[in-house]
Amino acid sequence: MSLLNIFKKKRKPSPKKAPAKKKEEAVGKKGEEKEKKPVEKNSTVRTQEVPRRKKGAVIYGVVKAPHISEKATDLGAINRYVFKVFSRANKVEIKKTIESIYGVKVLTVNIITIPAKKRRLGKTIGLKQGYKKAIVKIKEGQKIEII
C-alpha cells in the first residue's frame, strides 16, 4: 500500500512548546505586593519623519500635460487654461490638482471627452486614440505659466 501513501495528508510536525512557567505570587515577603513593570512592545524609535501629503492634494494620475493649441492660447487671455487629463479623472480631482501644482484658485472646471477616431493607411484600418481634456477657469489676476 505504499503507492497510496502519496495521496494521504501529511501532518506537519508541531513546534515544541516551551514548558509552562510557574505562576508567580503577587504577594512577596512580609505581605508586600510586587510591582509589575510594563513591557514596551516595538520599542524601535523612528529616526526620520515620513513626509505627509498636503490634505486634499491629488497629483498623480490626474493631469497629463497642458494642451497647447491656437484655441487654448486664445482662452489664456480670459483666464482659462486647457489640460489633457486621464480618462478617469473627475472635476473635483482636477480642481484640487491644479490648485496644488500651480498655487492658483480654480473657479470652474469643464471637461470634454474626445472620442477615438478611425484612421486608415492603405488596407490597414486603425484608431487614433481618444482623450479627455479639461478647461480650467482661474481667479482674476492670477496666471499660470505653462510655457
C-alpha positions in Angstrom: 0.0 0.0 0.0 3.0 2.3 -0.2 1.8 3.6 -3.6 -1.4 5.0 -2.0 0.6 6.8 0.8 1.3 9.7 -1.6 -2.3 10.7 -1.5 -2.6 10.8 2.2 -2.4 14.1 4.0 0.8 14.5 5.8 0.8 16.2 9.2 3.2 19.0 9.8 5.4 18.4 12.8 4.1 20.6 15.6 6.7 23.0 17.1 7.8 22.1 20.5 6.2 24.2 23.2 8.2 25.6 26.0 7.3 24.2 29.3 4.8 26.2 31.2 6.3 28.6 33.8 5.1 28.5 37.3 2.9 31.4 38.3 4.5 33.9 40.5 2.7 35.0 43.6 1.6 38.6 43.7 2.4 38.8 47.4 6.1 38.8 48.3 7.8 38.6 51.7 6.1 40.2 54.6 2.8 40.8 52.7 4.3 43.4 50.3 3.0 43.5 46.7 5.4 43.1 43.9 5.4 45.8 41.3 5.0 44.7 37.7 6.9 46.7 35.1 5.1 47.2 31.8 6.8 45.7 28.8 7.3 48.0 25.9 6.3 46.5 22.6 8.0 47.6 19.4 10.4 49.9 21.2 12.2 50.9 18.0 12.4 54.7 17.5 11.7 56.4 14.2 14.7 58.4 13.2 13.1 60.2 10.2 9.6 61.6 9.9 7.6 60.4 6.9 6.7 63.3 4.7 2.9 63.8 4.6 0.9 64.9 1.5 -1.0 68.1 1.8 -4.6 67.4 2.7 -6.8 67.4 -0.3 -3.9 67.3 -2.8 -4.4 64.8 -5.6 -1.5 65.0 -8.0 -0.6 61.6 -9.6 -2.9 60.1 -12.2 -4.9 63.3 -12.9 -3.2 65.8 -15.1 -1.1 64.6 -18.0 0.1 67.9 -19.6 -1.1 71.3 -20.7 -2.9 71.2 -24.1 -1.3 73.8 -26.3 -3.2 74.8 -29.4 -4.3 78.1 -31.1 -7.7 78.0 -29.3 -6.1 77.2 -26.0 -3.7 80.2 -26.2 -6.7 82.4 -27.0 -8.5 81.2 -23.9 -5.5 82.2 -21.8 -6.5 85.8 -22.3 -9.7 85.3 -20.4 -8.1 83.2 -17.6 -9.0 79.8 -19.0 -6.4 77.1 -19.4 -6.6 73.7 -21.1 -5.1 70.5 -19.8 -5.0 66.9 -21.0 -6.2 64.7 -18.2 -6.5 61.0 -17.5 -9.8 59.4 -18.6 -10.9 58.5 -15.0 -10.3 62.0 -13.6 -13.3 64.0 -12.4 -13.8 67.7 -11.9 -13.1 67.7 -8.2 -9.8 65.9 -8.6 -8.8 68.1 -11.5 -9.6 71.2 -9.4 -7.5 70.1 -6.4 -4.6 69.0 -8.6 -4.4 72.3 -10.5 -4.6 74.3 -7.2 -1.9 72.3 -5.6 0.5 72.3 -8.6 0.2 75.9 -9.7 -1.0 77.6 -6.5 -4.0 79.3 -8.0 -7.7 79.5 -7.1 -9.8 77.4 -9.6 -13.3 78.7 -10.1 -14.7 76.3 -12.6 -13.7 73.1 -14.5 -15.3 72.0 -17.8 -14.5 68.6 -19.1 -14.5 67.5 -22.8 -14.1 63.8 -23.8 -12.6 63.5 -27.3 -13.7 60.1 -28.8 -11.3 57.8 -30.7 -11.3 58.3 -34.5 -10.8 55.8 -37.3 -7.7 56.2 -39.4 -6.7 54.3 -42.5 -3.4 53.7 -44.1 -3.8 51.7 -47.3 -5.6 48.5 -46.4 -4.9 48.8 -42.7 -7.6 50.4 -40.5 -6.7 51.7 -37.1 -7.8 54.1 -34.4 -6.4 57.4 -33.3 -6.6 57.3 -29.6 -9.2 59.5 -27.8 -8.5 61.5 -24.7 -10.1 63.8 -22.1 -9.3 67.5 -21.7 -10.3 70.0 -19.0 -10.8 73.7 -19.4 -10.0 75.3 -16.1 -11.1 78.9 -15.2 -9.0 80.6 -12.6 -9.5 83.7 -10.4 -9.0 87.2 -12.0 -5.5 88.5 -11.6 -3.8 85.1 -11.3 -1.8 83.5 -14.0 -0.4 80.0 -14.9 3.0 80.0 -16.7 2.7 77.0 -19.0 5.5 77.7 -21.5 
